[in-house]
Amino acid sequence: MNFPLPSLVAVSAANPWTYVLFGLIGFAFGFTLEMSGFGDSRKLAAQFYFTELTVLKVMFTAIVVAMVLTFGAVGLGYLDYSQVWVNPTYLWSGIIGGLIMGVGFIVGGFCPTTSLASASTGKIDGMMFMLGGFIGAFLFGETEQYFTNWYNNAGYYGRVTLDQVFGIPLGAVVLLVVLMALFMFWGSEQLERIFGKKDLSKEPKIRVVGASVLFVMALAVFLIGNPSLEEKYNKLTFTRTETIPQENADPIVNTHVYTANDMLSNRLVFITPAEAFKAKYNQIMNPIYLDVRSEADYNLYHIDDAINVPLERVTEIVPMLITEPPANSVFVVMSNDEAAAVQAWKILVASGVSNSYILEGGVNNWIAFFGKEDESLKVEVNPNAGDDQLKYVFPVALGNRYKSCSPNPVEYEELEFEAKIQLQLKRDKSGGGCG
């Protein structure tokens, strides 16, 4: 399944104090790096000789603490993990890049972020490493065209997490990773004792307390578990704005908050065939049509550009829908009538797929609306059609080759409809890197 991949639309923070918070976090991060000795290339390189493993201990502590807090918040229902950016997995380019960076770390004594910390304190080796990084980034940009297909496609798995890879609960992953980290902390101290001649009796005892607290918290995350899709759905709220025009005055803008069931009962997520069609030619949005019918019905007749994802497979494509399409994407779910599309919509919104809507009346309504002017559509009404079945008998399976599958925009230029789509731009991906 391929989606258009233009640059994601960056969403600026509405509150300027957000930038102050970013600055404070950056200050704390840099302060912690320098306080941990990460601005000294000798201390950083010492980990490869097993004499000083502070880097491993500090970095893994940061990782597991963030992981426990994040998934603890997810388990308690305070955080929707589907809205957290997870870097897509590019296996082979990731392996090659990791090897290059690893060799650079050993030889140069820095990774990118630690070189910034070192340079900011006036260390010449940090400045030279950072300068080399800028030159390398420039050369990469100039030569990227020669290998872009390889590193973008070789071993590409999209958004994938360990619980998906191993098929185990997320809480179990958290507990296992924390246990692995604690073992590594113990092992690193033994290596420091053997190779670095470090006297472990002088190490602060509070580290044992910290390790114990970390294990207890990881165990709590495991026991709490993750909220089900149904639980997520029941907690969902949607904010909608209503603009009331006023004669000789500014329009009145009202804001309403609805539950997911309110959105369905008030039919605020059902868009007419006219609006679904016009969305194709609206430059501010990127409509993606998801046809959740069976493959047989899809082959008989489907809207042009619609992607066939049978209802039972909707959960499989959720990670792709969250990470790959651009931020202004609108997902229009359709079935023959509405029943299957409603079920698919519930799965999508509970999974964190924003801007999801349902085609009102389904494909049957689309055919009734646009098929009137379609001379190629010679079908008969099926009086015996049941709920959410095609109400038309198709003599042959022509798929999207009927004229009404892709109506002429000139012929329908004057279409009028009540607009239901209110585009919510999702947050762009944020940068990452090592410390």
DRENDO-1510 file (C-alpha; in Angstrom, 1 decimal, always signed):
<recs>
REC; n; res; u; v; w
REC; 1; MET; +0.0; +0.0; +0.0 .
REC; 2; ASN; +1.5; +3.3; -1.1 .
REC; 3; PHE; +0.6; +6.8; +0.2 .
REC; 4; PRO; +1.8; +10.1; -1.1 .
REC; 5; LEU; +4.7; +11.4; +1.1 .
REC; 6; PRO; +5.1; +15.1; +0.8 .
REC; 7; SER; +6.7; +16.9; +3.7 .
REC; 8; LEU; +4.5; +16.9; +6.8 .
REC; 9; VAL; +2.9; +20.2; +7.6 .
REC; 10; ALA; +4.6; +21.6; +10.7 .
REC; 11; VAL; +2.2; +22.7; +13.4 .
REC; 12; SER; +3.5; +25.7; +15.3 .
REC; 13; ALA; +2.8; +25.9; +19.0 .
REC; 14; ALA; -0.1; +28.1; +19.8 .
REC; 15; ASN; +1.3; +29.1; +23.2 .
REC; 16; PRO; +4.6; +31.0; +23.1 .
REC; 17; TRP; +5.4; +29.7; +26.6 .
REC; 18; THR; +5.9; +26.3; +24.9 .
REC; 19; TYR; +9.1; +27.6; +23.4 .
REC; 20; VAL; +10.3; +28.6; +26.9 .
REC; 21; LEU; +9.6; +25.1; +28.1 .
REC; 22; PHE; +11.6; +23.7; +25.1 .
REC; 23; GLY; +14.5; +26.0; +26.1 .
REC; 24; LEU; +14.4; +24.8; +29.7 .
REC; 25; ILE; +14.4; +21.2; +28.7 .
REC; 26; GLY; +17.3; +21.8; +26.4 .
REC; 27; PHE; +19.2; +23.6; +29.2 .
REC; 28; ALA; +18.6; +20.7; +31.6 .
REC; 29; PHE; +19.7; +18.2; +28.9 .
REC; 30; GLY; +22.9; +20.0; +28.2 .
REC; 31; PHE; +23.6; +20.6; +31.9 .
REC; 32; THR; +23.1; +16.9; +32.6 .
REC; 33; LEU; +25.4; +15.8; +29.8 .
REC; 34; GLU; +28.2; +18.1; +31.0 .
REC; 35; MET; +27.6; +17.1; +34.7 .
REC; 36; SER; +27.9; +13.4; +33.7 .
REC; 37; GLY; +31.2; +14.1; +31.9 .
REC; 38; PHE; +29.8; +13.6; +28.4 .
REC; 39; GLY; +31.7; +16.6; +27.2 .
REC; 40; ASP; +35.0; +14.8; +27.7 .
REC; 41; SER; +36.0; +12.6; +24.8 .
REC; 42; ARG; +38.3; +10.5; +27.0 .
REC; 43; LYS; +35.5; +9.6; +29.3 .
REC; 44; LEU; +33.2; +8.7; +26.4 .
REC; 45; ALA; +35.9; +6.6; +24.6 .
REC; 46; ALA; +36.7; +4.8; +27.8 .
REC; 47; GLN; +33.5; +2.7; +27.6 .
REC; 48; PHE; +35.0; +0.9; +24.6 .
REC; 49; TYR; +37.9; -0.2; +26.8 .
REC; 50; PHE; +35.5; -1.3; +29.7 .
REC; 51; THR; +37.3; +1.0; +32.1 .
REC; 52; GLU; +34.5; +3.7; +32.4 .
REC; 53; LEU; +30.9; +2.8; +31.5 .
REC; 54; THR; +29.2; +5.9; +32.7 .
REC; 55; VAL; +27.8; +6.5; +29.2 .
REC; 56; LEU; +26.1; +3.2; +29.0 .
REC; 57; LYS; +24.6; +3.6; +32.5 .
REC; 58; VAL; +23.4; +7.2; +32.0 .
REC; 59; MET; +21.9; +6.5; +28.6 .
REC; 60; PHE; +20.1; +3.3; +29.5 .
REC; 61; THR; +18.9; +4.9; +32.8 .
REC; 62; ALA; +17.3; +7.7; +30.7 .
REC; 63; ILE; +15.8; +5.2; +28.3 .
REC; 64; VAL; +14.2; +2.9; +30.8 .
REC; 65; VAL; +13.0; +5.7; +33.1 .
REC; 66; ALA; +11.3; +7.4; +30.1 .
REC; 67; MET; +9.9; +4.1; +28.9 .
REC; 68; VAL; +8.4; +3.2; +32.3 .
REC; 69; LEU; +6.9; +6.7; +32.8 .
REC; 70; THR; +5.5; +6.8; +29.2 .
REC; 71; PHE; +3.9; +3.4; +29.3 .
REC; 72; GLY; +2.7; +3.9; +32.8 .
REC; 73; ALA; +0.8; +6.9; +31.6 .
REC; 74; VAL; -0.5; +4.9; +28.6 .
REC; 75; GLY; -1.7; +2.1; +30.9 .
REC; 76; LEU; -3.5; +4.6; +33.2 .
REC; 77; GLY; -5.1; +6.2; +30.2 .
REC; 78; TYR; -3.4; +9.6; +30.4 .
REC; 79; LEU; -1.4; +9.3; +27.2 .
REC; 80; ASP; -2.4; +8.0; +23.7 .
REC; 81; TYR; +0.7; +6.2; +22.5 .
REC; 82; SER; -0.6; +6.3; +18.9 .
REC; 83; GLN; +0.0; +10.1; +19.0 .
REC; 84; VAL; +3.6; +9.7; +20.0 .
REC; 85; TRP; +6.0; +9.8; +17.1 .
REC; 86; VAL; +7.9; +6.6; +16.6 .
REC; 87; ASN; +10.7; +6.7; +14.0 .
REC; 88; PRO; +10.0; +4.3; +11.2 .
REC; 89; THR; +12.3; +1.3; +11.0 .
REC; 90; TYR; +14.8; +1.2; +8.0 .
REC; 91; LEU; +16.6; -2.0; +8.9 .
REC; 92; TRP; +19.6; -2.1; +6.4 .
REC; 93; SER; +20.3; +1.6; +6.2 .
REC; 94; GLY; +19.9; +1.7; +10.0 .
REC; 95; ILE; +22.6; -1.0; +10.4 .
REC; 96; ILE; +25.0; +0.6; +8.0 .
REC; 97; GLY; +24.4; +4.0; +9.6 .
REC; 98; GLY; +24.9; +2.6; +13.0 .
REC; 99; LEU; +28.2; +1.0; +12.0 .
REC; 100; ILE; +29.4; +4.3; +10.6 .
REC; 101; MET; +28.4; +6.2; +13.7 .
REC; 102; GLY; +29.8; +3.6; +16.0 .
REC; 103; VAL; +33.3; +3.7; +14.3 .
REC; 104; GLY; +33.1; +7.5; +14.4 .
REC; 105; PHE; +32.2; +7.4; +18.1 .
REC; 106; ILE; +35.2; +5.1; +18.8 .
REC; 107; VAL; +37.7; +7.2; +16.7 .
REC; 108; GLY; +36.4; +10.6; +17.5 .
REC; 109; GLY; +35.2; +10.1; +21.0 .
REC; 110; PHE; +31.9; +11.8; +20.5 .
REC; 111; CYS; +28.4; +11.3; +19.2 .
REC; 112; PRO; +26.6; +14.3; +17.6 .
REC; 113; THR; +25.0; +15.6; +20.8 .
REC; 114; THR; +27.9; +15.1; +23.1 .
REC; 115; SER; +30.1; +17.0; +20.6 .
REC; 116; LEU; +27.7; +20.0; +21.0 .
REC; 117; ALA; +28.0; +19.8; +24.7 .
REC; 118; SER; +31.8; +19.6; +24.4 .
REC; 119; ALA; +32.0; +22.5; +21.9 .
REC; 120; SER; +29.8; +24.7; +24.1 .
REC; 121; THR; +32.4; +24.5; +26.9 .
REC; 122; GLY; +35.3; +25.5; +24.6 .
REC; 123; LYS; +36.9; +22.1; +23.9 .
REC; 124; ILE; +38.6; +22.1; +20.5 .
REC; 125; ASP; +38.1; +18.4; +19.8 .
REC; 126; GLY; +34.4; +18.8; +20.3 .
REC; 127; MET; +34.3; +21.8; +17.9 .
REC; 128; MET; +36.3; +19.9; +15.2 .
REC; 129; PHE; +34.0; +16.8; +15.6 .
REC; 130; MET; +30.9; +19.1; +15.3 .
REC; 131; LEU; +32.4; +20.8; +12.2 .
REC; 132; GLY; +33.0; +17.4; +10.6 .
REC; 133; GLY; +29.4; +16.5; +11.3 .
REC; 134; PHE; +28.2; +19.6; +9.5 .
REC; 135; ILE; +30.5; +18.8; +6.5 .
REC; 136; GLY; +29.3; +15.2; +6.5 .
REC; 137; ALA; +25.6; +16.3; +6.5 .
REC; 138; PHE; +26.3; +18.7; +3.6 .
REC; 139; LEU; +28.0; +15.9; +1.6 .
REC; 140; PHE; +25.1; +13.6; +2.3 .
REC; 141; GLY; +22.6; +16.1; +1.0 .
REC; 142; GLU; +24.6; +16.6; -2.2 .
REC; 143; THR; +25.0; +12.8; -2.9 .
REC; 144; GLU; +21.6; +11.6; -1.5 .
REC; 145; GLN; +20.1; +11.3; -5.0 .
REC; 146; TYR; +22.4; +8.4; -5.8 .
REC; 147; PHE; +21.2; +6.1; -3.1 .
REC; 148; THR; +17.9; +7.5; -1.9 .
REC; 149; ASN; +15.9; +4.5; -3.3 .
REC; 150; TRP; +18.1; +2.0; -1.4 .
REC; 151; TYR; +18.0; +3.6; +2.1 .
REC; 152; ASN; +14.3; +4.5; +1.8 .
REC; 153; ASN; +13.2; +1.0; +0.7 .
REC; 154; ALA; +15.7; -1.6; +1.8 .
REC; 155; GLY; +14.4; -3.1; +5.0 .
REC; 156; TYR; +11.6; -0.6; +5.4 .
REC; 157; TYR; +9.1; -1.7; +8.0 .
REC; 158; GLY; +7.3; +1.5; +9.0 .
REC; 159; ARG; +6.3; +2.1; +12.6 .
REC; 160; VAL; +7.1; -1.1; +14.3 .
REC; 161; THR; +7.6; -1.7; +18.1 .
REC; 162; LEU; +8.9; -4.6; +20.1 .
REC; 163; ASP; +5.5; -5.8; +21.2 .
REC; 164; GLN; +4.5; -6.1; +17.6 .
REC; 165; VAL; +7.7; -7.9; +16.6 .
REC; 166; PHE; +7.5; -10.5; +19.4 .
REC; 167; GLY; +3.7; -10.6; +19.8 .
REC; 168; ILE; +3.8; -10.0; +23.5 .
REC; 169; PRO; +2.0; -7.4; +25.7 .
REC; 170; LEU; +3.6; -4.0; +25.9 .
REC; 171; GLY; +3.8; -4.2; +29.7 .
REC; 172; ALA; +5.9; -7.4; +29.3 .
REC; 173; VAL; +8.3; -5.6; +26.9 .
REC; 174; VAL; +8.7; -2.8; +29.5 .
REC; 175; LEU; +9.5; -5.3; +32.3 .
REC; 176; LEU; +11.9; -7.3; +30.2 .
REC; 177; VAL; +13.8; -4.2; +29.0 .
REC; 178; VAL; +14.1; -2.9; +32.5 .
REC; 179; LEU; +15.4; -6.3; +33.7 .
REC; 180; MET; +17.9; -6.3; +30.8 .
REC; 181; ALA; +19.0; -2.8; +31.7 .
REC; 182; LEU; +19.5; -3.7; +35.4 .
REC; 183; PHE; +21.6; -6.7; +34.4 .
REC; 184; MET; +23.7; -4.5; +32.1 .
REC; 185; PHE; +24.2; -2.0; +35.0 .
REC; 186; TRP; +25.4; -4.9; +37.2 .
REC; 187; GLY; +27.6; -6.2; +34.4 .
REC; 188; SER; +29.1; -2.8; +33.6 .
REC; 189; GLU; +30.1; -2.4; +37.2 .
REC; 190; GLN; +31.9; -5.8; +37.1 .
REC; 191; LEU; +33.7; -4.8; +33.9 .
REC; 192; GLU; +34.8; -1.5; +35.6 .
REC; 193; ARG; +36.0; -3.5; +38.6 .
REC; 194; ILE; +38.0; -5.9; +36.4 .
REC; 195; PHE; +39.4; -3.5; +33.7 .
REC; 196; GLY; +39.2; -0.2; +35.4 .
REC; 197; LYS; +40.3; -1.4; +38.8 .
REC; 198; LYS; +37.3; +0.5; +40.3 .
REC; 199; ASP; +36.5; +0.0; +44.0 .
REC; 200; LEU; +32.7; -0.7; +44.0 .
REC; 201; SER; +32.5; -0.4; +47.7 .
REC; 202; LYS; +32.8; +3.4; +47.3 .
REC; 203; GLU; +29.9; +3.6; +44.9 .
REC; 204; PRO; +26.8; +5.3; +46.4 .
REC; 205; LYS; +24.3; +2.9; +47.9 .
REC; 206; ILE; +21.4; +4.9; +46.6 .
REC; 207; ARG; +21.9; +3.3; +43.2 .
REC; 208; VAL; +20.5; +0.0; +44.6 .
REC; 209; VAL; +17.4; +1.9; +45.9 .
REC; 210; GLY; +17.0; +3.5; +42.4 .
REC; 211; ALA; +17.2; +0.1; +40.7 .
REC; 212; SER; +14.7; -1.4; +43.1 .
REC; 213; VAL; +12.2; +1.5; +42.5 .
REC; 214; LEU; +12.7; +1.1; +38.7 .
REC; 215; PHE; +11.9; -2.6; +38.9 .
REC; 216; VAL; +8.8; -2.0; +41.0 .
REC; 217; MET; +7.5; +0.6; +38.6 .
REC; 218; ALA; +8.1; -1.7; +35.6 .
REC; 219; LEU; +6.3; -4.4; +37.4 .
REC; 220; ALA; +3.4; -2.0; +38.0 .
REC; 221; VAL; +3.3; -1.2; +34.3 .
REC; 222; PHE; +3.1; -4.9; +33.5 .
REC; 223; LEU; +0.3; -5.5; +36.0 .
REC; 224; ILE; -1.7; -2.4; +34.8 .
REC; 225; GLY; -1.5; -3.4; +31.2 .
REC; 226; ASN; -2.9; -1.3; +28.3 .
REC; 227; PRO; -6.4; +0.0; +27.8 .
REC; 228; SER; -8.3; -1.9; +25.2 .
REC; 229; LEU; -9.6; -0.2; +22.0 .
REC; 230; GLU; -13.1; -0.2; +23.6 .
REC; 231; GLU; -11.8; +1.6; +26.6 .
REC; 232; LYS; -9.9; +4.1; +24.5 .
REC; 233; TYR; -13.0; +4.7; +22.4 .
REC; 234; ASN; -15.2; +5.4; +25.4 .
REC; 235; LYS; -12.8; +8.0; +26.6 .
REC; 236; LEU; -12.5; +9.9; +23.3 .
REC; 237; THR; -13.7; +13.4; +22.9 .
REC; 238; PHE; -13.9; +15.6; +19.8 .
REC; 239; THR; -13.8; +19.4; +19.6 .
REC; 240; ARG; -16.0; +20.9; +16.9 .
REC; 241; THR; -16.4; +24.5; +15.9 .
REC; 242; GLU; -19.6; +26.0; +14.6 .
REC; 243; THR; -19.6; +29.3; +12.7 .
REC; 244; ILE; -22.8; +31.3; +12.7 .
REC; 245; PRO; -22.7; +34.2; +10.2 .
REC; 246; GLN; -24.0; +37.6; +11.3 .
REC; 247; GLU; -25.3; +40.4; +9.1 .
REC; 248; ASN; -23.0; +43.4; +9.4 .
REC; 249; ALA; -21.0; +41.8; +12.2 .
REC; 250; ASP; -18.3; +39.3; +12.8 .
REC; 251; PRO; -19.6; +35.7; +12.7 .
REC; 252; ILE; -20.2; +33.9; +16.0 .
REC; 253; VAL; -17.9; +30.9; +16.6 .
REC; 254; ASN; -19.1; +28.3; +19.1 .
REC; 255; THR; -17.0; +25.4; +20.3 .
REC; 256; HIS; -18.5; +22.1; +21.3 .
REC; 257; VAL; -17.0; +19.0; +22.8 .
REC; 258; TYR; -18.5; +15.6; +21.9 .
REC; 259; THR; -17.9; +12.0; +22.8 .
REC; 260; ALA; -17.3; +9.5; +20.0 .
REC; 261; ASN; -20.9; +8.2; +20.3 .
REC; 262; ASP; -22.2; +11.7; +20.2 .
REC; 263; MET; -20.3; +12.3; +16.9 .
REC; 264; LEU; -22.1; +9.2; +15.5 .
REC; 265; SER; -25.6; +9.9; +16.8 .
REC; 266; ASN; -25.4; +13.5; +15.6 .
REC; 267; ARG; -24.0; +12.3; +12.3 .
REC; 268; LEU; -21.1; +14.8; +12.5 .
REC; 269; VAL; -18.7; +12.3; +10.9 .
REC; 270; PHE; -20.9; +11.3; +8.0 .
REC; 271; ILE; -19.9; +13.2; +4.9 .
REC; 272; THR; -22.1; +13.2; +1.7 .
REC; 273; PRO; -20.8; +11.7; -1.6 .
REC; 274; ALA; -20.6; +15.4; -2.8 .
REC; 275; GLU; -18.2; +16.4; +0.0 .
REC; 276; ALA; -16.2; +13.2; -0.4 .
REC; 277; PHE; -15.8; +13.9; -4.1 .
REC; 278; LYS; -15.0; +17.6; -3.7 .
REC; 279; ALA; -12.3; +16.7; -1.1 .
REC; 280; LYS; -10.2; +15.4; -4.0 .
REC; 281; TYR; -9.9; +18.9; -5.4 .
REC; 282; ASN; -9.5; +20.7; -2.1 .
REC; 283; GLN; -5.8; +21.8; -1.9 .
REC; 284; ILE; -5.7; +22.0; +1.9 .
REC; 285; MET; -6.4; +18.3; +2.4 .
REC; 286; ASN; -5.2; +14.9; +1.1 .
REC; 287; PRO; -8.2; +12.5; +1.1 .
REC; 288; ILE; -7.5; +8.8; +1.4 .
REC; 289; TYR; -10.5; +6.5; +0.7 .
REC; 290; LEU; -10.6; +3.3; +2.6 .
REC; 291; ASP; -13.0; +0.7; +1.2 .
REC; 292; VAL; -13.7; -1.8; +4.0 .
REC; 293; ARG; -15.9; -4.1; +1.9 .
REC; 294; SER; -15.0; -7.6; +0.8 .
REC; 295; GLU; -12.7; -8.0; -2.2 .
REC; 296; ALA; -15.5; -9.4; -4.3 .
REC; 297; ASP; -17.7; -6.3; -3.8 .
REC; 298; TYR; -14.7; -4.0; -4.3 .
REC; 299; ASN; -13.9; -5.7; -7.6 .
REC; 300; LEU; -17.5; -5.2; -8.8 .
REC; 301; TYR; -17.5; -1.5; -8.2 .
REC; 302; HIS; -15.3; +0.9; -6.3 .
REC; 303; ILE; -14.5; +4.6; -6.2 .
REC; 304; ASP; -11.4; +5.6; -8.1 .
REC; 305; ASP; -8.3; +5.7; -5.8 .
REC; 306; ALA; -10.1; +3.8; -3.0 .
REC; 307; ILE; -7.9; +1.3; -1.2 .
REC; 308; ASN; -9.5; -2.0; -0.3 .
REC; 309; VAL; -8.9; -2.9; +3.3 .
REC; 310; PRO; -11.5; -5.5; +4.5 .
REC; 311; LEU; -12.9; -4.7; +7.9 .
REC; 312; GLU; -11.1; -7.6; +9.6 .
REC; 313; ARG; -7.7; -6.1; +8.4 .
REC; 314; VAL; -8.2; -2.5; +9.5 .
REC; 315; THR; -6.2; -2.9; +12.7 .
REC; 316; GLU; -3.2; -4.2; +10.7 .
REC; 317; ILE; -2.9; -0.9; +8.7 .
REC; 318; VAL; -3.3; +1.5; +11.7 .
REC; 319; PRO; +0.5; +1.9; +12.3 .
REC; 320; MET; +0.9; +2.8; +8.6 .
REC; 321; LEU; -2.0; +5.3; +8.6 .
REC; 322; ILE; -0.5; +7.1; +11.7 .
REC; 323; THR; +3.0; +7.5; +10.3 .
REC; 324; GLU; +3.0; +7.5; +6.5 .
REC; 325; PRO; +0.4; +9.8; +5.1 .
REC; 326; PRO; +1.0; +13.6; +5.3 .
REC; 327; ALA; -0.5; +15.6; +8.2 .
REC; 328; ASN; -3.4; +17.0; +6.2 .
REC; 329; SER; -4.7; +13.6; +5.3 .
REC; 330; VAL; -8.4; +12.9; +5.7 .
REC; 331; PHE; -9.6; +9.3; +5.8 .
REC; 332; VAL; -12.9; +8.5; +4.3 .
REC; 333; VAL; -14.2; +5.1; +5.3 .
REC; 334; MET; -16.8; +3.4; +3.2 .
REC; 335; SER; -18.8; +0.2; +3.0 .
REC; 336; ASN; -21.9; -0.8; +1.0 .
REC; 337; ASP; -24.2; +1.1; +3.4 .
REC; 338; GLU; -22.8; +2.3; +6.7 .
REC; 339; ALA; -22.6; -0.6; +9.2 .
REC; 340; ALA; -19.1; -1.9; +8.4 .
REC; 341; ALA; -17.8; +1.6; +7.9 .
REC; 342; VAL; -19.0; +2.6; +11.3 .
REC; 343; GLN; -17.1; -0.3; +12.9 .
REC; 344; ALA; -14.0; +0.6; +11.0 .
REC; 345; TRP; -14.3; +4.2; +12.0 .
REC; 346; LYS; -14.5; +3.2; +15.7 .
REC; 347; ILE; -11.3; +1.2; +15.3 .
REC; 348; LEU; -9.5; +4.0; +13.6 .
REC; 349; VAL; -10.4; +6.8; +16.0 .
REC; 350; ALA; -9.8; +4.6; +19.1 .
REC; 351; SER; -6.3; +3.8; +17.6 .
REC; 352; GLY; -5.5; +7.5; +17.2 .
REC; 353; VAL; -6.1; +7.9; +13.5 .
REC; 354; SER; -7.2; +11.6; +13.3 .
REC; 355; ASN; -9.4; +13.1; +10.6 .
REC; 356; SER; -11.5; +10.0; +10.0 .
REC; 357; TYR; -14.9; +10.2; +8.4 .
REC; 358; ILE; -17.6; +7.9; +7.0 .
REC; 359; LEU; -19.2; +8.1; +3.6 .
REC; 360; GLU; -22.8; +8.7; +4.2 .
REC; 361; GLY; -24.9; +5.9; +2.8 .
REC; 362; GLY; -21.8; +4.1; +1.6 .
REC; 363; VAL; -21.1; +3.0; -2.0 .
REC; 364; ASN; -24.8; +2.5; -2.6 .
REC; 365; ASN; -25.4; +6.2; -1.9 .
REC; 366; TRP; -22.5; +7.1; -4.1 .
REC; 367; ILE; -23.9; +5.1; -7.0 .
REC; 368; ALA; -27.4; +6.6; -6.5 .
REC; 369; PHE; -25.9; +10.1; -6.5 .
REC; 370; PHE; -23.4; +10.0; -9.3 .
REC; 371; GLY; -24.7; +7.0; -11.3 .
REC; 372; LYS; -27.7; +8.9; -12.6 .
REC; 373; GLU; -25.5; +10.6; -15.3 .
REC; 374; ASP; -23.4; +7.5; -16.0 .
REC; 375; GLU; -24.4; +5.8; -19.3 .
REC; 376; SER; -21.8; +3.1; -18.7 .
REC; 377; LEU; -23.5; +2.0; -15.5 .
REC; 378; LYS; -26.1; -0.4; -16.7 .
REC; 379; VAL; -27.1; -2.2; -13.5 .
REC; 380; GLU; -30.3; -3.3; -12.0 .
REC; 381; VAL; -31.5; -2.7; -8.5 .
REC; 382; ASN; -31.4; -5.8; -6.3 .
REC; 383; PRO; -34.7; -5.8; -4.3 .
REC; 384; ASN; -33.4; -8.7; -2.1 .
REC; 385; ALA; -30.2; -6.9; -0.9 .
REC; 386; GLY; -29.8; -7.1; +2.9 .
REC; 387; ASP; -28.2; -4.7; +5.3 .
REC; 388; ASP; -24.8; -3.4; +4.1 .
REC; 389; GLN; -25.0; -5.3; +0.8 .
REC; 390; LEU; -24.7; -3.9; -2.7 .
REC; 391; LYS; -28.2; -2.8; -3.8 .
REC; 392; TYR; -27.2; -3.2; -7.4 .
REC; 393; VAL; -26.6; -6.2; -9.7 .
REC; 394; PHE; -23.5; -5.9; -11.7 .
REC; 395; PRO; -23.2; -8.2; -14.7 .
REC; 396; VAL; -19.4; -7.9; -14.8 .
REC; 397; ALA; -16.7; -6.8; -12.4 .
REC; 398; LEU; -15.3; -3.5; -13.8 .
REC; 399; GLY; -14.0; -2.1; -10.6 .
REC; 400; ASN; -13.3; +1.6; -11.1 .
REC; 401; ARG; -13.8; +1.7; -14.8 .
REC; 402; TYR; -17.3; +3.1; -14.6 .
REC; 403; LYS; -17.6; +6.8; -15.3 .
REC; 404; SER; -19.2; +7.4; -11.9 .
REC; 405; CYS; -16.2; +6.0; -10.1 .
REC; 406; SER; -14.4; +9.2; -11.0 .
REC; 407; PRO; -16.9; +11.9; -11.9 .
REC; 408; ASN; -15.9; +14.8; -14.1 .
REC; 409; PRO; -15.1; +17.7; -11.8 .
REC; 410; VAL; -16.3; +20.2; -14.4 .
REC; 411; GLU; -19.7; +18.6; -14.6 .
REC; 412; TYR; -20.1; +18.8; -10.8 .
REC; 413; GLU; -18.5; +22.1; -10.3 .
REC; 414; GLU; -21.6; +23.7; -8.6 .
REC; 415; LEU; -22.2; +20.9; -6.1 .
REC; 416; GLU; -23.5; +22.2; -2.8 .
REC; 417; PHE; -23.3; +20.4; +0.5 .
REC; 418; GLU; -23.0; +20.9; +4.2 .
REC; 419; ALA; -19.3; +20.6; +5.0 .
REC; 420; LYS; -18.6; +18.3; +7.9 .
REC; 421; ILE; -14.8; +17.9; +7.5 .
REC; 422; GLN; -12.9; +19.9; +10.1 .
REC; 423; LEU; -9.2; +19.3; +9.4 .
REC; 424; GLN; -7.1; +18.6; +12.5 .
REC; 425; LEU; -3.4; +18.7; +11.7 .
REC; 426; LYS; -1.5; +16.1; +13.6 .
REC; 427; ARG; +1.8; +16.8; +15.2 .
REC; 428; ASP; +4.8; +16.5; +12.9 .
REC; 429; LYS; +7.6; +14.1; +13.8 .
REC; 430; SER; +10.2; +15.4; +16.2 .
REC; 431; GLY; +13.9; +15.0; +16.1 .
REC; 432; GLY; +15.9; +12.5; +17.9 .
REC; 433; GLY; +19.4; +11.4; +18.5 .
REC; 434; CYS; +21.8; +10.1; +21.1 .
REC; 435; GLY; +23.0; +12.0; +24.1 .
</recs>
